[in-house]
Amino acid sequence: MLTLRKTVAAFGLDLGEAPEPEAPGPGAVLVRVENVGICGSDVHAYEWSEGYGFMAPHLPVVMGHEFAGIVAAIGPGVSTLALGQRVAVMPGIPCGQCAACLRGEPRGCTRRATIGLTVDGGFARHVRAPAANCLPLPEGVDTELGALAEPLAVGCEGVLTAGIGLGETVLVMGPGTIGQALAIMARAAGARVIISGRADGPRFDVLRALGFEEILDVAEAPLREQVLALTGGAPVDAVLEATGIPATIQEGLGVLRKDGRLVAVGIHAAPLTLALTDFVRMRHRLLASHGAARGTWDRVLALLARDPEGFRPMITHRLPLARGIEGFELARQRAASKVMLQP
């Protein structure tokens, strides 16, 4: 079958043939992938950015962790899924044996595998996955929208981590897919949402199509100046960061009210320099959010079911897997928002 694989610890991906997965074993299923998104993390791995060396011992690996498809085969002992069922797939696979797993905290697993990063993923026609990772899609949610569940869950987890509440003003830094997900979920929590980015016209257009109006281009004027102009001089209650650029953390803290929260969701290739005295005196809270809990996925699928078409504008490009490298370059050059590959 045709796959997109990371084969060496260097720039690039290999588009080529690889063997079909073996039949699913106990507790597993085979998913026929219909839609798989190119994530910002995938682009970082494609570029072999700092922070992705953890993949090296697992190469070669078929990438792709934002995907949905059809259950094509079922292994022994699986009774929760049916052949032909549409599912979204959670990428994290806990070991079930470490101290965190035994405490009932699988997100803290110390031997966690990740579909598409450390074990074969969705840039292929078929992928094996634990049945427990496969979540049935609600009626009216097709697999294209189902493939958005992973980034939406990341955004939802970030909003939950920040404790966003009704009537708060939230600044989302970064207009990419994760920033869009953060904005959608903050709005769903009842917040006023302001979004910032830098000279990112295609993604700004997506945000407008999603119904957001308060969008700031920091290429035109400093962030603080633009935010305070919108708020009448009032600092924001919370900042949700999805830029992956460490310097933006300090910029976000500069518009955050005393006792406010900043949640870093972006993946950063460099360390942060922090004005620590100001941070302490303002009693700011700097938090991190990564991935999403199973309960967060359930929330996202329920939200998708309420208004499926409201999320469709997030997808700007649809390409066959054979044009996957082209899709990566579109995402890398910020000429696209969400590129969906269709094996």
PyMOL commands that set and color helices and strands:
alter all, ss='L'
color gray80, all
select helices_A, chain A and resi 40-47+53-58+99-102+106-108+131-133+143-146+149-162+177-188+201-209+223-231+247-253+276-281+294-306+308-314+321-332
alter helices_A, ss='H'
color red, helices_A
select strands_A, chain A and resi 2-6+14-17+28-37+61-62+66-74+86-89+92-93+113-114+126-130+134-136+169-173+192-197+215-217+236-241+256-264+285-288+315-320+338-342
alter strands_A, ss='S'
color yellow, strands_A
deselect
rebuild
show_as cartoon
